[in-house]
Amino acid sequence: MVTATAGFRHEDAIAAARRVMANLQTTSEIVTTSTEDLSTISASALRDYDVLFFALTSGELALTPDQKSAILDFVSGGKGFIGVHSATDTLYEWPQYGQLVGAYFKEHPWTQRATVVVEDASHPAASGIGDRFSLMEEFYTFRENPRPHVHVLLRLDPASVGADGDFPLAWVQSFGDGRVYYNALGHFPETWNDAGFQRQLLGAMRWVARRD
């Protein structure tokens, strides 16, 4: 799990993410290594992992061309990638990353309690959380709607924020032989501490790692 930032830093949420992922290790088969050190990302290092998780990353992370190739090869070769919240506010100057994560952040016009609609409750990353739920969040929109090229799991109910339109919030897609999951929620520590959000992350990890 990479939490490095070169732009806005969600300090409290990053701390919560680390605590939550450490705690989940005691109740699941998932073992997570958390790092801020980008130099640890290499083709050889990634061989020890099933999933690369960009949690609350931001900005133009200082990755070398070899590191970028290692990430793409890791996922396209059959492994998993997960991005949460500002993972889409990351690496705008690397278009292949945008294809990997599924979209680039545009703005967050609503920071309030709102309703999220579950579009596919049969997917492991969205099962067991009901057909909709409400939470306080910073809700993202994206430069381009990812729906045409991803499978959407969650979307914002626009009526709950007094808006119209289609606002996907979580999705999955294939990338070569690998699997990708992105969830735009996670701005606040309270989201990370929410049992439903943790259930989504665990389901997503199992799915991208092909343990579903």
Residue pairs with C-beta under 8 A, 6 or more apart in sequence:
1 17
1 18
1 21
1 32
1 33
1 34
1 35
1 53
1 55
2 35
2 36
2 38
2 41
2 52
2 53
2 54
2 55
2 57
3 14
3 17
3 18
3 34
3 35
3 36
3 55
3 56
3 57
4 35
4 36
4 37
4 38
4 57
4 61
5 14
5 56
5 57
5 58
5 59
5 61
5 86
6 58
6 59
6 60
6 61
6 62
7 58
7 59
7 60
7 86
7 89
7 90
8 58
8 59
8 86
8 89
9 56
9 58
10 56
10 58
10 85
10 86
10 186
10 187
12 188
12 189
13 56
13 85
13 186
13 187
13 188
13 189
13 191
13 192
14 55
14 56
15 189
16 189
16 192
16 193
17 55
17 56
17 84
17 186
17 192
18 34
19 192
20 192
20 193
20 198
21 32
21 34
21 55
22 32
22 34
24 30
24 32
24 198
24 201
24 202
25 31
25 32
28 202
29 211
30 202
30 205
30 206
32 53
33 49
38 61
38 62
38 63
38 67
41 52
41 63
41 67
41 70
41 71
42 66
42 67
42 70
43 66
43 69
43 70
43 73
43 74
46 52
46 70
46 71
46 74
46 79
49 79
50 79
50 80
50 208
50 209
50 211
51 79
51 80
51 81
51 82
51 205
51 208
51 209
52 71
52 74
52 75
52 79
52 80
52 81
52 82
53 81
53 82
53 83
53 84
53 205
54 81
54 82
54 83
54 84
54 87
54 90
54 101
55 82
55 83
55 84
55 85
55 87
55 186
56 84
56 85
56 86
56 87
56 186
57 83
57 86
57 87
57 89
57 90
58 86
58 89
58 90
59 89
59 90
59 91
60 90
60 91
60 92
60 93
61 90
61 91
63 71
63 91
63 94
68 94
68 96
68 97
71 81
71 97
71 100
72 96
72 100
74 81
74 178
75 81
75 100
75 175
75 176
75 178
75 179
75 180
76 175
76 176
76 177
76 178
77 176
77 177
77 178
78 176
78 177
78 178
78 210
79 178
79 208
79 209
80 178
80 179
80 180
80 181
80 205
80 207
80 208
80 209
80 210
81 100
81 101
81 175
81 178
81 179
81 180
81 181
81 208
82 180
82 181
82 182
82 183
82 201
82 204
82 205
82 208
83 90
83 101
83 102
83 180
83 181
83 182
83 183
84 182
84 183
84 184
84 185
84 186
84 201
85 140
85 183
85 184
85 185
85 186
85 187
86 105
87 101
87 182
88 101
88 102
88 103
88 104
88 105
88 140
88 142
88 182
88 184
89 104
89 105
90 97
90 101
91 97
91 98
92 98
92 104
98 104
99 175
100 175
100 180
101 180
101 182
102 146
102 149
102 150
102 171
102 173
102 180
102 182
103 142
103 143
103 144
103 145
103 146
103 150
103 168
103 182
104 142
104 143
104 144
105 140
105 142
105 143
106 140
106 141
106 142
106 143
107 140
107 141
108 138
108 139
108 140
108 141
108 187
109 139
109 141
109 161
109 163
110 138
110 139
110 156
110 161
110 163
111 137
111 138
111 139
111 187
112 136
112 137
112 139
112 161
113 134
113 135
113 136
113 137
114 134
114 135
114 137
114 139
114 156
114 157
114 160
114 161
115 132
115 133
115 134
115 156
115 157
115 159
115 160
116 132
116 133
116 134
116 135
116 154
116 155
116 156
116 157
116 169
116 185
117 131
117 132
117 154
117 155
117 156
117 157
118 126
118 129
118 130
118 131
118 132
118 133
118 153
118 154
119 126
119 152
119 153
119 154
119 155
120 126
120 151
120 152
120 153
121 127
121 128
121 129
121 130
121 131
123 151
123 153
123 172
123 203
123 207
124 203
124 204
124 206
124 207
124 212
125 153
125 170
125 172
125 181
125 183
125 200
125 201
125 203
125 204
125 207
126 153
126 154
126 170
126 200
126 203
127 199
127 203
128 199
128 203
129 196
129 199
129 200
132 157
133 196
134 160
135 185
135 190
135 191
135 194
136 188
136 190
137 185
137 187
137 188
137 191
138 187
138 188
139 156
139 161
139 167
139 169
139 184
140 169
140 184
141 167
142 168
145 166
145 168
146 152
146 168
146 171
147 166
147 168
147 171
149 173
150 168
150 171
150 172
150 173
150 182
151 171
151 172
151 173
152 168
152 170
152 171
153 170
153 171
153 172
154 168
154 169
154 170
154 171
154 183
154 185
155 166
155 167
155 168
155 169
156 167
156 169
158 164
158 165
158 166
158 167
168 184
169 183
169 184
169 185
170 181
170 182
170 183
170 184
170 185
170 200
171 181
171 182
172 179
172 180
172 181
172 182
172 204
172 207
173 179
173 180
174 180
178 208
179 207
179 208
179 210
180 208
181 204
181 207
181 208
183 197
183 200
183 201
183 204
185 191
185 197
186 192
186 197
191 197
192 198
203 212
205 211
206 212
